[in-house]
Amino acid sequence: MQAKSRPSRRRTYSLLASAAGLATVAALASALPADAHSGTGHGHHGPSRYQDVQLLSFNDLHGNLEPPSGSSGRVTEAQADGTTKTIDAGGVEYLATHLRQARKGKEYSVTAAGGDMVGASPLVSGLFHDEPTIEALNKLDLDVTTVGNHEFDEGAKELARLQNGGCHPTDGCYTDKKFKGADFPYLAANVLDEKTDKPILKPYWVWQKKDVRIGFIGVTLEGTPGIVSADGVKGLAFKDEVETINKYAKVLQRQGVQSIVALVHEGGFPASSNYNYDCDSAGAGSGISGPIVDIAKNVTPAVDALVTGHTHTAYVCTVDDPAGNPRMVTSAASFGRLYTDTTLTYDRRTGDIARTAVQSANHVVTRDVAKAPDMTDLISRWNTLAAPIGNRAVGYVSADVNNTGTESPMGDLIADAQFAYGKELDPETDLALMNPGGVRAGLTYAAKGSEGDGVVTYAEGFTVQPFANTVNLQNFTGAQLVQVLKEQVSGSNAAAPKILLPSKGLTYTLDLTKTGADRVVTDSVKLNGTAVDPAATYRVATNSFLAGGGDGFTTLGQGTDDVVGTDDLSALAQYLTANSSATSPLAPPATDRITIVQ
């Protein structure tokens, strides 16, 4: 029998106005009356003063309806004896089961997300402009999410369509049913229409059940325009996260809403990759770094917890608010591999969250539970539509082509493919550069379906490169080329370097013992063994995102003699087809182009 979503739950509360999401740690140290976590009172005076509210949250799903492959589908768990254990995780068939089990017996439960639910999605969702993912999230009973940067990959109009429904303006309807859009609100408090100076979607939303109300404010990172194609953010202004959250916290308080959760699509970097790492072990928040720390330290104390995302990492930390009180900051990694279960203790007397009673933990979306039949049916329906395109073999590999390391084999392979395609467009093309963020996965040798080991299908290629960027050619001087390499580790990329993947022939040394731009050793930059001439002109292939100066590479936005070619996935598929066969598969690149000194 097909499992049913819980429509009855949606009728138990009213939707008033904003967004949701959260997570915690073990506990902040309960100092409440004995009934604080019961929610039942003493049995004869009506509701207890304190009511536990379950907040389930996740982030950065990126349309991963099917279990992600390779390292994208695993999490690492620290064991009591100091060793680690790797666990296969993710897939909405399992996520649905875990969330539904977690909600059992929880009368007060709300589910929120931290953005990037769509965008950079595998073929089964990306081919259909992520309508399948919105359909899945509706079935998951998601209550609210903030926008992330990837919600703008196809622009604000397409985001509005995902919210409100309707068939795609170019591709039309994919089935005999009109796409109805999201059942949940997308929040975009800090994303303004430049003409009206108003948020393009709701800035906040209020969850209410009986007399319990919790407000949610949703923001994406202020730096979204630097990591999204220019067309996707045209006409939009992205405002400071802290100022925006503080502004709308006051709005909610004026409406009598004292319990507030911020959904923030910006994140941090925990000191350990283990999902169950205690980042408070050496003191509150001491085990996490990155942009979310400053945000958490400056968001008004009126906000009771922050559900975050963007960095695809897992953490449940406390960071002191401006009043010096600990506050939960959480993230559930990415791709549906984890979910966060947070208990917010609501004080009916004050209408606020009793933070000393907040508890939270990340849980693995293991694949040892029953699959949710409604999700299996959803994936099957969309896979049937995608199969004629997705199952086509485009190449062969002799081993896994991983997307790991400072210089990844997958990134090098893509750069080689774009260089080869660039040479077809213009024989004068000298090299190609690929941004690491555009490489969404590696290629696995083991067959994912019935195609056979070593076979690369179009669907697998789509999972690696889902953005539909074009391959562009531009001219740069040698001095500009060296400057591009220095921008990997300086300017906006100084704190978190973005190391471009070079095509075969471009070599240089990256000295990580130095700081800033000096980490790129200028004299080491060579093309085919010859030092790059600062005054010479070089023809460089990149994707359209980089060609527009994305990811902080402003110099790449200053090229001349532009030529725009086909989409990057087609270039990759063409390269694989031309350079591999069943009897002569392609070996992963050796990743010896960047010499790293540490």
C-alpha positions in Angstrom: 0.0 0.0 0.0 1.3 3.4 -0.9 2.4 5.4 2.2 0.5 8.7 2.6 1.8 12.0 3.6 0.1 13.5 6.6 -2.4 16.1 5.3 -4.1 16.1 8.7 -1.0 17.7 10.3 -1.2 20.7 8.0 -4.7 21.4 9.3 -3.6 21.6 13.0 -2.0 25.0 12.8 -2.4 28.3 10.9 0.1 29.8 8.6 0.6 33.4 9.6 3.6 34.9 7.8 7.4 33.6 7.6 10.1 30.7 7.7 11.6 27.9 9.8 14.6 25.6 10.7 17.0 24.6 13.5 19.3 22.2 15.4 21.3 22.0 18.7 23.8 19.9 20.6 23.3 17.6 23.6 21.6 20.2 25.8 22.2 23.7 27.0 21.6 22.6 30.7 18.1 22.4 31.8 17.2 24.5 34.8 13.4 24.3 34.4 10.6 22.8 36.6 10.2 19.0 36.5 7.4 19.2 33.9 9.4 21.4 31.5 9.9 18.6 28.9 6.6 16.8 29.4 4.3 19.3 27.8 1.5 17.9 29.9 1.5 19.9 33.1 0.6 18.2 36.5 -2.6 16.7 35.2 -5.4 19.0 36.4 -4.7 22.6 35.5 -4.7 22.5 31.7 -1.6 22.9 29.6 1.8 23.0 31.2 3.7 26.2 31.3 6.4 24.6 29.1 5.7 22.9 25.8 8.4 20.9 23.8 8.3 21.7 20.1 10.2 19.3 17.8 12.1 21.1 15.1 13.4 18.9 12.3 15.7 20.5 9.8 18.0 19.8 6.9 19.8 21.8 4.2 21.5 21.7 0.8 19.5 18.8 -0.7 20.3 19.9 -4.2 17.7 17.7 -5.8 19.3 14.5 -4.6 16.2 12.3 -4.7 18.1 9.1 -5.3 20.9 8.0 -2.9 24.0 10.0 -3.8 26.9 8.0 -5.1 30.5 7.8 -3.9 31.6 10.1 -1.0 28.6 12.3 -1.6 26.5 9.5 -0.2 28.5 8.8 2.9 29.0 10.3 6.4 31.8 9.6 8.9 30.9 8.8 12.5 33.3 9.0 15.4 33.3 5.9 17.6 33.8 5.7 21.4 37.2 4.1 20.9 38.6 6.9 18.8 38.1 5.2 15.4 35.7 6.3 12.7 33.0 4.5 10.9 31.7 5.3 7.4 28.0 5.0 6.8 26.1 5.1 3.5 23.4 7.8 3.8 20.9 9.8 1.9 18.0 9.4 -0.6 14.6 10.8 -0.1 13.0 7.3 0.1 15.0 6.9 3.3 14.8 10.6 4.4 11.0 10.4 4.3 11.0 7.3 6.5 13.3 8.8 9.0 11.4 12.1 9.3 8.1 10.3 9.6 9.4 8.0 12.3 10.9 11.0 14.2 7.6 12.8 14.2 5.7 9.8 15.7 4.2 10.8 19.1 5.2 14.4 18.6 2.1 16.5 18.5 4.1 19.7 18.2 6.5 19.3 15.3 7.7 21.6 12.5 10.1 20.9 9.7 12.3 23.5 8.2 15.2 23.7 5.7 18.3 25.9 5.2 18.2 26.5 1.5 19.6 25.0 -1.7 16.8 22.5 -1.9 17.2 22.8 -5.7 19.9 23.6 -8.2 23.0 21.6 -9.1 20.6 18.6 -9.1 21.1 15.2 -10.6 19.3 14.4 -13.9 16.1 13.0 -12.5 15.3 16.4 -11.0 17.5 18.8 -12.9 16.3 17.8 -16.3 12.8 18.9 -15.3 13.8 22.2 -13.7 13.6 20.6 -10.2 9.8 20.1 -10.3 10.4 16.5 -9.0 12.2 17.9 -5.9 9.5 20.3 -5.0 7.0 17.5 -5.4 9.2 15.4 -3.0 9.5 18.2 -0.5 5.7 18.5 -0.5 5.4 14.8 0.4 8.1 15.2 3.1 5.8 17.8 4.7 8.4 20.5 4.7 6.9 23.5 6.4 9.3 26.3 5.4 12.7 26.9 3.9 14.9 29.9 3.2 16.3 30.5 -0.3 19.9 29.6 -0.9 22.2 30.8 -3.7 21.2 27.9 -5.9 17.6 28.9 -5.9 18.7 31.7 -8.2 20.5 29.5 -10.7 17.7 30.0 -13.2 16.7 33.5 -11.9 13.9 35.0 -9.8 11.1 34.3 -12.2 11.9 30.6 -12.1 12.1 30.6 -8.3 8.7 32.3 -8.2 7.4 29.5 -10.5 8.7 26.8 -8.1 6.9 28.6 -5.3 3.6 29.3 -7.1 3.4 26.6 -9.7 2.7 26.6 -13.4 4.4 25.0 -16.4 7.9 25.9 -17.5 7.8 28.9 -19.9 10.0 27.2 -22.4 9.8 23.4 -21.8 6.1 23.5 -20.9 4.4 20.8 -18.9 6.1 17.4 -18.4 3.1 15.5 -17.4 -0.7 15.7 -17.9 -0.9 17.5 -14.6 0.0 21.2 -14.2 2.9 21.7 -11.7 1.3 23.1 -8.5 4.4 24.5 -6.9 5.6 24.3 -3.3 3.2 23.7 -0.4 5.7 25.5 1.8 6.8 29.1 1.8 10.3 30.0 0.5 11.6 32.9 2.6 13.9 35.6 1.1 14.1 38.4 3.7 17.4 39.9 2.4 16.7 39.5 -1.4 15.2 42.7 -2.7 13.8 43.7 -6.0 16.0 46.7 -7.0 13.0 48.6 -8.4 10.7 48.2 -5.5 13.2 47.7 -2.7 11.0 45.0 -1.3 11.7 41.3 -0.7 10.9 39.1 -3.7 9.3 36.5 -1.5 8.0 36.4 2.1 10.7 37.6 4.6 9.3 35.6 7.5 6.6 33.0 8.4 5.0 32.0 11.7 4.2 28.5 12.7 1.3 28.1 15.1 -0.3 25.2 16.9 -2.9 26.0 19.4 -1.3 28.7 21.6 2.3 28.0 20.6 3.9 30.4 18.0 7.4 30.3 16.5 8.5 32.8 13.8 11.0 31.9 11.1 13.2 34.4 9.2 15.0 33.3 6.1 18.1 34.8 4.5 20.7 33.7 2.0 24.3 34.8 2.0 24.9 38.4 1.1 27.6 37.2 -1.3 25.2 35.3 -3.5 25.8 37.5 -6.6 29.5 36.4 -6.6 28.7 32.7 -6.8 25.7 32.7 -9.2 25.6 33.6 -12.8 24.9 37.3 -13.5 21.6 36.5 -15.3 20.3 34.6 -12.3 20.6 37.7 -10.0 19.8 40.5 -12.4 17.7 43.2 -10.9 18.1 41.8 -7.4 19.9 43.2 -4.3 21.3 41.0 -1.5 21.5 42.7 1.9 23.5 42.0 5.0 22.3 38.9 6.8 22.6 40.2 10.4 20.9 43.5 9.7 18.0 41.8 7.9 17.4 39.2 10.6 17.5 41.8 13.3 15.1 44.0 11.4 12.5 41.2 11.0 13.0 39.9 14.5 11.7 43.3 15.7 8.7 43.0 13.2 7.9 39.6 14.7 8.1 40.9 18.2 5.8 43.7 17.5 3.3 41.1 16.3 3.7 39.3 19.7 5.9 36.5 18.4 8.8 36.1 20.9 10.1 32.7 19.8 12.2 33.1 16.6 14.4 30.8 14.5 16.7 32.2 11.8 17.1 30.1 8.6 20.5 31.2 7.3 22.0 29.9 4.0 25.5 30.6 5.2 27.7 28.2 7.1 30.8 27.3 8.9 33.6 24.8 8.9 33.8 22.4 11.9 37.2 21.2 13.1 36.2 17.6 12.3 34.5 16.0 9.4 32.7 13.5 11.7 29.0 14.4 11.8 28.8 13.7 15.5 31.8 15.8 16.4 31.2 17.9 19.6 32.3 21.4 18.5 31.6 22.7 22.0 34.1 20.2 23.6 36.8 22.8 24.2 34.3 25.6 24.9 31.2 27.1 23.2 31.7 27.2 19.5 35.4 26.7 19.6 35.3 23.9 17.1 33.7 25.9 14.3 35.0 28.7 12.1 33.8 30.5 9.0 31.2 33.2 8.2 28.4 31.8 10.3 30.4 32.5 13.5 30.3 36.2 13.1 26.7 36.1 12.0 25.7 34.1 15.1 27.7 36.5 17.4 25.8 39.5 16.0 22.2 38.4 15.4 19.9 39.8 18.1 19.3 37.8 21.2 15.7 37.8 20.3 16.5 35.0 17.9 16.6 31.6 19.7 18.4 29.4 17.2 20.0 29.4 13.8 19.5 26.7 11.2 22.3 27.1 8.7 23.7 25.6 5.5 25.8 26.3 2.3 29.1 24.8 3.4 27.8 21.2 3.2 29.2 20.5 6.7 27.7 19.0 9.8 27.7 20.7 13.2 25.6 21.3 16.3 27.2 24.1 18.2 26.5 26.8 20.6 27.7 30.3 19.9 27.1 33.1 22.4 24.7 35.8 21.3 25.4 39.5 21.8 24.1 39.2 25.4 26.6 36.5 26.2 24.1 33.7 26.3 24.7 30.4 24.4 22.5 29.8 21.3 22.3 26.8 19.0 23.7 26.9 15.5 23.3 23.8 13.4 23.8 22.3 9.9 22.9 18.9 8.6 25.7 18.5 5.9 24.1 18.1 2.5 22.3 15.9 0.0 19.8 14.5 2.5 22.4 12.5 4.4 21.5 13.9 7.8 18.7 15.6 9.5 18.7 17.6 12.7 16.2 17.0 15.5 16.0 19.9 17.9 13.8 20.2 20.9 12.7 23.8 21.6 11.1 24.3 24.9 8.4 26.9 24.6 7.4 29.0 27.7 3.7 29.8 27.5 4.1 32.5 30.1 6.6 34.5 28.1 5.9 33.2 24.6 9.7 32.7 24.3 12.0 29.7 24.0 13.6 28.6 27.3 17.1 28.3 25.8 18.5 26.5 28.8 16.4 23.5 27.8 17.2 23.4 24.1 18.5 20.1 22.9 19.6 19.0 19.5 21.5 16.4 17.5 22.2 15.4 14.0 20.9 12.0 12.9 22.1 9.9 9.9 19.6 9.1 7.1 20.6 5.5 7.0 19.6 3.2 4.3 18.7 0.3 6.6 15.1 1.4 7.0 12.1 0.7 4.8 11.9 2.9 1.7 8.9 5.3 1.7 6.7 3.8 -1.1 5.4 7.2 -2.2 8.9 8.4 -2.8 9.8 5.3 -4.7 6.9 5.9 -6.9 7.8 9.5 -7.4 11.4 8.7 -8.4 10.2 5.9 -10.7 7.8 8.2 -12.5 10.3 10.8 -13.2 13.1 8.3 -14.1 10.8 6.9 -16.7 10.6 10.3 -18.3 14.3 10.9 -18.0 15.5 7.4 -19.1 15.7 7.9 -22.9 18.2 10.7 -22.3 19.8 9.7 -19.1 20.7 6.0 -19.9 22.7 6.9 -23.0 26.3 5.9 -22.7 28.8 8.7 -23.3 32.1 7.2 -22.3 34.1 4.7 -20.3 36.4 5.0 -17.3 38.9 2.5 -15.9 38.5 3.5 -12.2 36.6 6.0 -10.0 37.3 9.6 -11.1 37.0 11.3 -7.7 36.0 14.8 -6.9 38.3 15.1 -3.9 41.5 16.9 -3.0 42.8 20.4 -3.8 43.3 19.3 -7.4 40.6 16.7 -8.1 40.8 14.1 -10.9 37.3 15.0 -11.9 38.1 18.7 -12.1 41.2 18.0 -14.2 39.1 15.8 -16.6 36.6 18.6 -17.1 39.3 21.1 -17.7 40.8 18.8 -20.3 37.4 18.4 -21.9 36.9 22.1 -22.1 40.4 22.6 -23.5 39.8 20.0 -26.2 36.4 21.7 -27.1 38.1 25.1 -27.1 40.6 23.9 -29.6 37.8 22.9 -31.9 36.2 26.3 -31.6 39.6 28.1 -32.0 42.9 26.2 -32.7 44.7 29.0 -30.9 43.2 28.0 -27.5 46.0 27.5 -25.0 44.4 26.2 -21.8 41.3 25.8 -19.8 40.4 26.5 -16.1 37.5 25.0 -14.2 36.0 26.2 -10.9 35.8 23.6 -8.1 32.3 24.6 -7.1 31.1 23.6 -10.6 32.2 20.0 -10.1 29.3 18.5 -8.2 30.4 14.9 -8.1 32.9 12.4 -9.4 32.4 9.4 -11.8 32.2 6.0 -10.2 33.5 2.8 -11.9 30.8 0.6 -10.4 27.6 0.5 -12.4 24.8 2.6 -10.9 22.1 0.9 -13.0 22.1 -1.7 -15.7 24.7 0.1 -17.9 27.7 -2.0 -16.7 30.9 -1.3 -14.8 33.0 1.6 -16.2 30.2 2.9 -18.4 29.5 6.7 -18.0 25.9 7.6 -18.8 24.6 11.0 -19.7 22.8 11.0 -16.3 26.0 10.5 -14.5 27.6 13.3 -16.4 24.7 15.5 -15.6 25.2 14.8 -11.9 28.8 16.0 -12.3 27.9 19.2 -14.3 24.3 20.2 -13.9 24.5 24.0 -14.4 24.2 24.3 -18.2 27.0 26.8 -18.3 28.5 27.4 -21.7 32.1 27.0 -22.6 33.6 30.4 -23.4 36.9 31.5 -24.9 38.6 34.8 -24.0 42.0 36.3 -24.4 44.2 37.3 -21.5 47.8 38.5 -21.1 50.2 36.3 -19.3 50.2 38.9 -16.4 46.4 38.5 -16.2 46.6 34.8 -16.2 49.0 34.8 -13.3 46.7 37.3 -11.5 43.8 34.9 -12.0 45.8 32.2 -10.2 46.6 34.6 -7.4 42.9 35.4 -7.0 42.4 31.8 -6.0 44.1 32.6 -2.6 43.6 36.3 -2.2 40.8 38.9 -2.1 37.5 37.4 -1.4 39.1 33.9 -1.6 41.8 34.6 1.0 40.1 32.9 3.9 38.6 30.0 1.9 40.8 29.5 -1.2 39.1 28.4 -4.5 41.7 26.4 -6.4 40.9 26.3 -10.1 41.4 23.0 -11.9 43.9 23.5 -14.8 44.0 21.6 -18.1 46.9 19.4 -18.9 50.0 21.6 -19.7 49.5 24.4 -17.2 51.6 23.8 -14.1 52.6 25.9 -11.1 53.5 25.7 -7.4 51.1 26.6 -4.6 53.0 27.3 -1.4 50.5 27.1 1.5 53.2 28.1 4.0 52.8 31.6 2.7 49.8 34.0 2.9 47.5 35.7 0.4 48.6 36.0 -3.3 52.2 35.0 -2.4 50.9 31.4 -2.1 51.1 31.2 -5.9 54.8 31.1 -6.9 54.9 33.4 -9.9 58.1 32.0 -11.4 56.6 28.5 -11.3 53.7 29.2 -13.7 54.4 27.4 -16.9 52.5 26.3 -20.0 53.8 23.1 -21.6 57.1 23.6 -19.7 57.7 27.2 -20.8 57.3 30.1 -18.3 54.2 32.2 -19.0 55.2 35.5 -20.7 53.5 38.4 -18.9 53.2 40.3 -22.2 52.0 37.5 -24.4 48.4 36.7 -25.2 46.8 33.5 -24.1 43.4 32.0 -25.3 41.6 30.6 -22.3 38.6 28.4 -22.1 36.3 28.6 -19.0 32.7 28.1 -18.3 30.3 31.1 -18.6 30.1 31.5 -14.8 33.9 32.1 -14.5 33.9 34.2 -17.7 31.5 36.6 -15.9 34.0 37.0 -13.0 32.2 34.5 -10.7 33.7 33.1 -7.5 35.8 36.2 -6.9 37.8 35.9 -10.1 37.3 39.5 -11.3 40.2 39.3 -13.8 38.4 36.5 -15.7 35.6 39.0 -16.3 38.0 41.2 -18.1 38.9 39.0 -21.1 38.6 40.1 -24.7 37.5 38.5 -28.0 34.8 36.4 -26.4 33.5 33.3 -28.2 30.5 31.4 -26.6 30.3 27.7 -27.4 28.1 24.8 -26.4 27.1 23.8 -22.8 29.8 22.4 -20.6 28.1 19.0 -20.2 28.1 18.5 -23.9 31.8 19.3 -24.0 32.5 16.7 -21.3 30.3 14.0 -23.0 32.0 14.8 -26.4 35.4 14.4 -24.8 34.6 11.1 -23.1 33.1 9.7 -26.3 36.1 10.7 -28.4 38.7 9.5 -25.9 37.4 6.3 -24.5 35.8 3.0 -25.4 34.7 -0.3 -23.8 38.1 -1.8 -24.7 40.1 1.3 -24.0 38.6 3.2 -21.0 39.8 6.5 -19.9 42.1 6.5 -16.8 41.6 9.2 -14.1 44.0 12.2 -14.5 47.1 12.0 -12.3 46.5 15.4 -10.6 50.1 16.4 -11.0 49.5 19.9 -12.4 49.6 21.8 -9.1 52.6 21.2 -6.9 51.5 21.9 -3.3 53.9 22.9 -0.6 52.5 22.6 3.0 
